[in-house]
Amino acid sequence: MHTQTRATLLGITAVLLWSTVASAFKLSLSVMDVPQLLFYAGLAAFVVLGATLAFTRRFALVLAATRRDWCASLGLGLMNPLAYYVILFHAYDLLPAQVAQPLNYTWAIVLALLSIPLLKQRLALTDIIGAAVSYFGVVVIATRGSFSALGVDSPLGVGLALASTVVWALYWIGNTRDRRDPVVTLFMNVTLSLPFLLVYCVVFSSLRLAGLHALGGAIYVGAVEMGLTAMLWLRALRLSDNASRIGNLVFLSPFLSLLIIRALVGEEILPATVVGLVFVVAGLIVQQLGARRTRAPEGAAA
């Protein structure tokens, strides 16, 4: 099979899997609480990532990690999966999946904006236009298109969904100078976050789940969202001779996700959600046309 064809198939597979996670979050949270979902999903991600490293004979890279590497992973692990998913899962607990998912999708805009002060990048006109268009879409989704009242059903849920984008963007900015194998980094981050996830679960909930269906949901979230999709996406980008072609596939994900939410969760997709999502994605496209991809500042490790 041609290398570019393999890259495209891997990219499409990652996008299809990503499109299921909003439904998986919502369905899982209907049978377990946030601390339980986060701990068992983290445990599943630990197993999947560790098994991948062992199968590909890269586990020696973990054993060879320096104290500095482990310290870096501790900081990154406290951001993701700990802080990021605590915030995101609580947002999904408070909001319909069709609202939480598009709001969380604006993280790329936040990444571009935070890169200006933190990575010393310049503010481009496309950043301003993209942010304005995307956040107009956020308002449409959050208010369900009711501009006269500007009422939001769950201000806390909306705030948490948007806060998750800040944590995710900061996490990726923190990764800009990390030269380790990406799967090794993910594994080390998850490994060091597990004790914190365990304490969080024991203190605020319990380790006892409702049944095998609850455990299955957590395993799916951990294996797919936290592990498999990231590895597939990274592999697709590395195999592709045109990274932007693969990167553009990600814009299919939120629209496919709405269809899956309708089919599996049973939410009636509101017209305002679709309209708002179009604006969110349009803003992201405008921003990427200008900046294409976040880069480290000149002189920094790229």
C-alpha positions, 0 to 999 in steps of 0.5 A: 500500500502506498505510504500516503494512502496508509497515512490517509487511512490512519487519519480517517480512522483517528477522526472516526474514533474521535467522533465517537468520544463525545457520545462515549463521555455522555453515556459513561457519565450516565452510569458513573461519576467523573472521578470514577470515569477519570481513574478507570479511563486513565488506567486503561490508557496506561495499559494501552500505551504501555502495551504499545511501547512494549510491542514496538520495543520502545519501552527501553526509552521509558527506562532510559528517561532522566530525572528531568524527563520524569519531572517534566512528565509530572507537570504535564500529567497534572495538566493532562490527563488530570486537570484537563479531563476533570474539567472536561468531564464535569462540563459534559456532566452539566451540558448536552454532548452537542453543546460541550463538544463544539465548545471544547473544539475551540482549543485550537483558537486558544492555542493560537492566542496563547502562543502570542504571549507564551511563545512570542508569536505575532498576532496575525489578522487571521488570528483575530478574525478566526477567534471572532468567527469561532466565538460567535459560533460559541455564543450561538451554541451556548444560547441555542440561537436565542440572541434576544435573551442571551440566556445560557442553560448552564453557565458553569458547564459552558465556563468549564468547557471553555476552561478545558480549552485553556488547559489543553492549549497550555498542555500542548504549549508545554510540549513544544520543547519536548523532544521525546518520543510522543508515545513515551511522553504520553505514557509517562504523563499518564503513569505519573498522574495515576496516583493523583487520579486514584486519590481523586477517585477515593476521596470524591467517589469510590472505586466500586463501579455500577457494573461491567457496562460502566467499566466498558465505557471507561475502558473505551474512553481511556483506550480510544480518547487518551491512547489509540487516537493520539497514536494513530494521528501521530503515525498518520502525520509522520507517514504523510508527505502532505501534513496539511492534507491529513490535518484537514481531516480533523474538521470532519470530526465535530460534524460526524460527532453530532450524527453519532450523538443523535444516534447513540445518546438520543439528543435532538440536534438543534439547528443552532448547534449546527449553525454555531458549529459551522462558525466554530470550524470556519473560524478555525480554518481562517486561523489555520490559513494564516498560521497553519500550525503553532511554531516555537519562537525563533531560537527555541527548540522546534 
